């Protein structure tokens, strides 16, 4: 069986603690079996505009 879980982090800033989204995808024999997508509020709910331009995630005050 070829099974693995892929993980992706989106960041709000260039700092390691600035995670704003986490996505996990479980693949079993080439088929997606489970997906989890979570939005995370980074410290101070602060986002760099150039990062928001890339992934489309921002604080409510920046929308």
N, C-alpha and C positions, 0 to 999 in steps of 0.2 A: 504494500500500500504506500503510495506517495502522498503524505499528508504534511502540511505545514501551515503556520499562521504568519501572515504578513502584518507588519505594524507600520503606521505612518503618523508622524507628528507634524503639526503645523504650529509655527511660532508667531507670536505677536510682535516680538522684538528680536534682536540679535543675541539675547541672553538665554542661557539654558533653562532658567526658571520661567520663561515667557511662553509656555505651551498654551495654545488656545483651542486645539482640537486634537483628538486621538482617534484613530480608526484602526480596527483589527478586522482582518478577513481570514477566515479558515478555509483552506483548500484541501479537499479530499479527492484523490484520483482525478485531478484536473477540474473539479466542480466546486464552486463556492457553496459551502455548507452552512456557514454562519457569518454574520457581519455585525459589528458593533461600531457605532459612530457617536462620539461624545464631545460636546463643546465644553471647554474649560475656561473659566475666567482667569486671565493672567493677573499678576500683582498690580493693584491699582486700576485694573481694567484698562490698561494702557496699550495702545497699538501703534506701531510705526506705519505711517501711510504707505510706504513702498511695499511693506509686507501685505497689508490689506489689499493693495492693488493686485497682488499676485493671487492670493487665495480667497479674497472676497469676504473675509471675516473681519468685523470691527466691533467696537463698543457701540451701544445705542446712541451715545452722544456724538459719535463720529459719522453716523449714517446720514 
